[in-house]
């Protein structure tokens, strides 16, 4: 029974929390590039080590599953007085048997066709909800989505606080919205983490924000799974019911959680390469066919070898022979 609860919890953090909503901006809170400057932004890969589960079981057998599962993961700012745009859009390709998940962030200002009209991709959710944003992303990427999950920014803050904070390590300090983040490792509360992933008023703009988003995603997952306590499960289940909207059934959740817990999950994130262009007074991100194909190929890249799970790594370390003369030290 204990393993079942860990499996169930793993799906909540590994599958449903592979994204962080970075919306909740006032309309004038924009970093607008110089009108004469059209900039090409190169993708940058962000990697995380295989997450730890903190398991106290001696042996955990690997689970055979389907070859690949694709998720569309959305973060929105749900407000009562206006339709919510999906300001976080991530396509995740998960290879359960190899223990690997690739995450491709799509900039919210990416120019696409929505119902025959040129729009920013994040408008699809406001126009037609989860069904239309899924359809739009499928058309844009040429990939069929298996499952969709959405969280709002209030849920993000609650999750971070429930987990006891999240550790980040910014390469440079900055101040934003009344908060100051120094260079170097530090632990953030839910409120602080939301501001941290909202910031984009520097030379990296929205792309720097996406990198911080991926950092918080990966560190949150690693932190929760490495120090999971059974007594915390009701809080996480309440979080799921209150803040997550998804098409996944309980059976889907159980199956994916079981494989994630048993086989481990190594996360790798990248942002699709785009060019900033102003069209009729509106700034868009444009991804040409060559750049898009390159990003999709990376997203769909299946590992050639199975990545060892935390359980297997632990067992391997225990079996390593000692060097002659080595002594046990207290």
Secondary structure, DSSP 8 states (H G I E B T S, - for coil): -HHHHHHHHHHHHHTTTS--------TT------TT---EE----EE----------S--------S-EEEEEEEE--BTTB---EEEEEEEEEETTTTEEEEEE--TTBEEEETTEEEETTHHHHHHHHHHHHHHHHHHH-----EEEEEEHHHHHHHHHHTT-EEEEESS-EEETTEEE-SEEEEE-HHHHHHHHH---STTHHHHHHHHHHHHHHHHHHHHHHT--GGGHHHHHHHHHHHEEES--HHHHHHHHHHHHHH--EEEEEE--EEEEEETTEEEEE--HHHHHHHHHHHT---SS----HHHHHHHHHH----TT-----
